[in-house]
Amino acid sequence: MKSVTPFLAILAACVVSLADDDTRGIAAPGAEVEKLSGEFAFTEGPTADAEGNVYFTDQPNDRIMIWTIEGELKTYMQPSGRANGMYFDHEGYLWVCADEENQLWRVSPDKEVEVVIEKFEGKLLNGPNDVWVRPDGGAYFTDPFYKRGYWEREEMELPYEGVFYVSPDRKTVTLLLDDFEKPNGIIGTPDGKTLYVADIRGGKTYAYDVQEDGSLTNKRLFCEMGSDGMTIDNEGNVYLTGRGVFVFDKEGEQIDHIEIDEPWTANICFGGENRDALYITASKGLYRLKTRVKCAYAE
């Protein structure tokens, strides 16, 4: 969750008129966006478990919700550390950006919370925002500073808004990037070889080659747009959010735009039993669009 006003004009300019070409768009034939629920204060952080149940956060209400594959809405955890971005790893643990106390959590299937990190070099993190876990268990997270009303501190302790890497054994945390204006959305490819990171304030998204030790090389501009949340499909298309959902092919060319009738679209993921539906968290609502593509990680 964040203040969106400064980015609306920038993102509105990114909406282009695309040809009516179903082979380029990602919606299933005849599918339209459907609103599943609108009872939230601000939705964020959707991620699907191995069965396709979609977990997402209602950040101001300090809760993690579940939209089940049977179509039921349930509360998973409340309080939730003011959970924001989330991601399931290959062992079924839920990684949670819990910015109430500037922490990154790893939550077991029976809801035991492991605090992975809250300080770096003796200083509080700004507030972990989005996280992606690569196949070997190494995790990448963005740490922008968005002042929260429930914090006692007024200023950031770190001199940068960075991107960090957590080793697979969770014993080592490394600062990878400190040259972003405000890093936010983050996602990687299923093979763990490419990482995309969005600079939402800078209005750009970059791609990096991922090395075995977790380091990043070969920085390159992916597209001229920042993003709040991100996901990727089985064709390699990358999804960005803001004023709706923007879809870019693997070359960084925009191929689709999905309009959402909300002031801000925060995040997205694929879910459902066949992982062929795009779930969208946007302001007070949870939305779904049946797609012709699937989650990049679906087996």
C-alpha positions as CSV (number, residue, x, y, z in Angstrom):
1,M,0.0,0.0,0.0
2,K,1.3,3.5,-0.8
3,S,0.4,7.0,-1.9
4,V,-0.6,6.8,-5.5
5,T,-1.3,10.4,-6.5
6,P,2.1,11.3,-7.9
7,F,2.0,8.3,-10.3
8,L,-1.5,8.6,-11.8
9,A,-0.6,11.1,-14.5
10,I,2.5,9.2,-15.5
11,L,0.7,5.9,-15.8
12,A,-2.3,7.3,-17.5
13,A,0.0,8.4,-20.3
14,C,1.2,4.8,-20.7
15,V,-2.3,3.5,-21.7
16,V,-2.1,2.9,-25.5
17,S,-4.7,1.9,-28.0
18,L,-4.0,-1.7,-28.8
19,A,-5.3,-3.5,-31.9
20,D,-8.2,-5.8,-31.3
21,D,-6.0,-8.9,-31.6
22,D,-6.9,-11.9,-29.5
23,T,-3.6,-13.6,-30.2
24,R,-1.8,-10.7,-28.5
25,G,-4.2,-10.1,-25.6
26,I,-4.2,-12.4,-22.6
27,A,-7.9,-12.7,-21.8
28,A,-9.6,-16.0,-22.6
29,P,-12.2,-15.7,-25.5
30,G,-15.2,-13.9,-24.3
31,A,-13.8,-13.4,-20.8
32,E,-14.4,-10.1,-18.9
33,V,-13.1,-8.8,-15.6
34,E,-15.4,-9.9,-12.7
35,K,-15.4,-8.3,-9.2
36,L,-15.3,-11.0,-6.6
37,S,-15.5,-8.9,-3.5
38,G,-15.3,-5.2,-2.5
39,E,-15.3,-5.3,1.3
40,F,-11.8,-4.2,1.9
41,A,-9.9,-1.0,2.8
42,F,-6.9,-1.6,0.4
43,T,-6.0,-4.9,-1.1
44,E,-2.4,-6.0,-1.9
45,G,0.1,-8.8,-2.2
46,P,-1.8,-11.7,-4.0
47,T,-0.1,-15.0,-4.3
48,A,-1.4,-18.5,-4.9
49,D,-0.6,-21.7,-3.0
50,A,0.1,-25.1,-4.7
51,E,-3.7,-25.8,-5.0
52,G,-4.4,-22.4,-6.6
53,N,-6.0,-20.7,-3.5
54,V,-5.2,-17.0,-3.7
55,Y,-3.9,-15.3,-0.5
56,F,-4.0,-11.5,-0.4
57,T,-3.8,-8.7,2.1
58,D,-6.2,-6.1,3.4
59,Q,-3.4,-3.9,4.6
60,P,-5.1,-1.2,6.6
61,N,-7.3,-3.8,8.4
62,D,-4.1,-5.8,9.2
63,R,-5.3,-9.1,7.8
64,I,-4.5,-11.8,5.2
65,M,-7.4,-13.2,3.3
66,I,-7.9,-16.3,1.1
67,W,-10.1,-16.7,-2.0
68,T,-10.4,-20.4,-2.2
69,I,-10.6,-22.5,-5.4
70,E,-14.2,-23.2,-4.3
71,G,-15.0,-19.5,-4.4
72,E,-15.1,-18.9,-0.6
73,L,-13.6,-15.8,1.1
74,K,-11.8,-16.6,4.4
75,T,-9.6,-14.8,6.8
76,Y,-6.2,-16.5,7.1
77,M,-4.4,-14.4,9.6
78,Q,-5.4,-11.3,11.7
79,P,-3.3,-9.5,12.9
80,S,-0.8,-10.0,10.2
81,G,2.0,-7.6,10.9
82,R,0.4,-5.2,8.5
83,A,1.2,-7.6,5.7
84,N,1.8,-6.1,2.2
85,G,3.5,-8.1,-0.6
86,M,3.6,-11.9,-0.2
87,Y,4.9,-15.0,-2.1
88,F,4.7,-18.8,-1.6
89,D,8.0,-20.6,-1.9
90,H,8.4,-24.2,-3.2
91,E,8.1,-25.6,0.3
92,G,4.7,-24.1,0.9
93,Y,5.9,-21.4,3.2
94,L,4.4,-17.9,2.8
95,W,6.8,-15.0,2.7
96,V,5.2,-11.8,4.0
97,C,6.4,-8.2,3.8
98,A,5.2,-7.3,7.3
99,D,6.0,-3.6,7.5
100,E,4.3,-2.9,10.9
101,E,7.7,-3.5,12.4
102,N,9.7,-3.3,9.2
103,Q,10.1,-7.1,9.0
104,L,10.2,-9.8,6.4
105,W,8.5,-13.0,7.6
106,R,8.4,-16.6,6.5
107,V,5.2,-18.3,7.7
108,S,4.9,-22.0,8.0
109,P,1.7,-23.9,6.8
110,D,0.7,-24.1,10.5
111,K,1.1,-20.3,10.8
112,E,4.4,-20.2,12.8
113,V,6.1,-17.0,12.0
114,E,9.9,-16.8,11.4
115,V,11.2,-13.2,11.3
116,V,13.8,-13.4,8.5
117,I,15.1,-9.8,8.9
118,E,14.1,-6.4,10.3
119,K,17.5,-4.6,10.4
120,F,20.4,-4.3,8.0
121,E,23.7,-3.3,9.4
122,G,22.1,-2.2,12.6
123,K,19.5,0.0,11.0
124,L,15.7,-0.6,10.6
125,L,14.6,-1.5,7.1
126,N,12.4,1.1,5.4
127,G,9.5,-1.3,5.1
128,P,9.7,-4.5,3.0
129,N,7.1,-4.1,0.2
130,D,7.3,-6.9,-2.4
131,V,9.1,-10.3,-2.4
132,W,9.9,-13.0,-4.9
133,V,11.5,-16.4,-4.0
134,R,13.6,-18.2,-6.6
135,P,13.5,-22.0,-7.1
136,D,16.4,-22.7,-4.7
137,G,14.8,-20.7,-1.8
138,G,16.8,-17.5,-2.2
139,A,14.6,-14.5,-1.8
140,Y,14.6,-11.0,-3.3
141,F,12.7,-8.1,-1.7
142,T,12.2,-4.4,-2.3
143,D,12.5,-2.0,0.6
144,P,11.0,1.4,-0.3
145,F,10.0,4.0,2.3
146,Y,6.3,4.8,2.6
147,K,5.6,6.6,5.9
148,R,3.0,4.7,7.9
149,G,0.7,6.2,10.5
150,Y,1.3,3.3,12.9
151,W,5.0,4.0,13.1
152,E,6.7,6.0,15.8
153,R,9.6,7.0,13.6
154,E,9.4,9.8,11.1
155,E,12.5,9.3,8.9
156,M,14.2,6.3,7.3
157,E,17.3,5.0,9.0
158,L,18.9,3.5,5.9
159,P,20.4,6.0,3.4
160,Y,18.8,4.4,0.4
161,E,15.7,2.5,-0.7
162,G,17.1,-0.8,-1.8
163,V,16.7,-4.2,-3.2
164,F,18.0,-7.1,-1.0
165,Y,18.8,-10.8,-1.4
166,V,18.3,-13.4,1.3
167,S,20.4,-16.6,0.9
168,P,18.5,-19.9,0.7
169,D,19.5,-20.8,4.3
170,R,18.3,-17.4,5.4
171,K,21.5,-16.7,7.3
172,T,22.8,-13.9,4.9
173,V,21.2,-10.8,3.7
174,T,22.9,-8.8,0.9
175,L,22.1,-5.3,-0.5
176,L,22.0,-5.7,-4.2
177,L,20.7,-2.4,-5.5
178,D,20.7,1.1,-4.0
179,D,20.3,3.3,-7.1
180,F,16.5,3.2,-7.5
181,E,14.3,6.2,-6.6
182,K,11.7,3.9,-5.1
183,P,11.9,0.2,-5.9
184,N,8.6,-1.7,-5.6
185,G,7.3,-4.5,-7.8
186,I,9.5,-7.5,-8.3
187,I,9.3,-10.9,-10.1
188,G,11.5,-13.5,-11.5
189,T,11.4,-16.1,-14.3
190,P,10.6,-19.8,-13.3
191,D,14.2,-20.9,-14.1
192,G,15.5,-18.3,-11.7
193,K,17.7,-16.7,-14.3
194,T,16.1,-13.3,-14.8
195,L,14.8,-10.8,-12.3
196,Y,12.5,-7.8,-13.1
197,V,12.5,-4.9,-10.7
198,A,10.3,-1.8,-11.0
199,D,11.3,1.7,-10.0
200,I,7.8,3.1,-9.4
201,R,8.9,6.7,-8.8
202,G,11.5,6.6,-11.6
203,G,8.9,5.3,-14.0
204,K,11.0,2.4,-15.3
205,T,11.3,-1.4,-15.0
206,Y,14.7,-3.1,-15.3
207,A,15.7,-6.7,-16.0
208,Y,18.8,-8.4,-14.6
209,D,20.6,-11.7,-15.0
210,V,20.6,-13.7,-11.8
211,Q,23.9,-15.3,-10.8
212,E,24.1,-18.5,-8.7
213,D,25.3,-16.6,-5.6
214,G,22.2,-14.3,-5.8
215,S,24.0,-11.3,-7.3
216,L,22.6,-9.5,-10.3
217,T,24.4,-8.6,-13.6
218,N,23.6,-7.1,-17.0
219,K,21.2,-4.4,-15.9
220,R,19.0,-3.4,-18.9
221,L,15.9,-1.3,-19.3
222,F,12.8,-3.5,-19.8
223,C,10.2,-0.8,-20.3
224,E,9.5,2.8,-19.6
225,M,7.0,2.3,-16.8
226,G,7.3,1.6,-13.1
227,S,4.9,-0.7,-11.2
228,D,3.4,-1.4,-7.8
229,G,3.1,-5.2,-8.3
230,M,4.2,-7.7,-10.9
231,T,3.7,-11.2,-12.2
232,I,4.7,-13.3,-15.2
233,D,2.9,-15.9,-17.4
234,N,3.9,-19.1,-19.2
235,E,4.6,-17.1,-22.4
236,G,7.1,-14.9,-20.6
237,N,4.8,-11.9,-20.6
238,V,5.4,-9.5,-17.7
239,Y,2.5,-7.8,-15.9
240,L,2.7,-4.3,-14.3
241,T,0.1,-2.4,-12.3
242,G,-1.0,1.1,-11.6
243,R,-4.0,2.4,-13.6
244,G,-5.2,-1.1,-14.3
245,V,-2.9,-4.0,-15.5
246,F,-0.4,-3.5,-18.3
247,V,1.0,-6.6,-20.1
248,F,4.4,-6.5,-21.8
249,D,5.9,-9.3,-23.9
250,K,9.4,-10.6,-23.1
251,E,10.9,-7.9,-25.4
252,G,9.3,-5.1,-23.4
253,E,6.6,-4.3,-25.9
254,Q,3.1,-3.6,-24.4
255,I,0.6,-6.1,-25.8
256,D,-2.4,-5.5,-23.5
257,H,-4.1,-3.2,-21.0
258,I,-6.8,-4.4,-18.6
259,E,-8.9,-1.6,-17.2
260,I,-10.1,-1.9,-13.6
261,D,-12.8,0.4,-12.3
262,E,-10.8,1.5,-9.2
263,P,-8.5,4.4,-8.4
264,W,-5.5,2.1,-8.2
265,T,-4.5,-1.4,-9.1
266,A,-1.9,-2.6,-6.6
267,N,-0.9,-6.1,-7.5
268,I,-1.7,-9.3,-9.5
269,C,-1.1,-13.1,-9.5
270,F,-2.4,-16.1,-11.3
271,G,-4.5,-18.5,-9.3
272,G,-7.4,-21.0,-9.5
273,E,-7.2,-24.8,-9.9
274,N,-5.6,-24.6,-13.3
275,R,-3.7,-21.4,-12.6
276,D,-5.3,-19.8,-15.6
277,A,-7.1,-16.9,-14.0
278,L,-5.5,-13.5,-13.2
279,Y,-6.4,-12.2,-9.7
280,I,-6.2,-8.5,-9.3
281,T,-6.1,-6.5,-6.1
282,A,-7.3,-3.0,-6.7
283,S,-8.1,-0.5,-3.9
284,K,-11.1,-1.9,-2.1
285,G,-11.8,-4.8,-4.4
286,L,-10.6,-8.3,-5.5
287,Y,-11.1,-9.0,-9.2
288,R,-10.6,-11.9,-11.6
289,L,-10.1,-12.4,-15.3
290,K,-10.1,-15.8,-17.0
291,T,-7.0,-16.0,-19.3
292,R,-5.8,-17.9,-22.3
293,V,-2.3,-18.0,-20.6
294,K,-1.3,-19.6,-17.3
295,C,0.9,-18.9,-14.4
296,A,4.6,-19.2,-15.4
297,Y,5.2,-21.4,-12.4
298,A,2.3,-23.8,-13.0
299,E,3.5,-27.4,-13.3
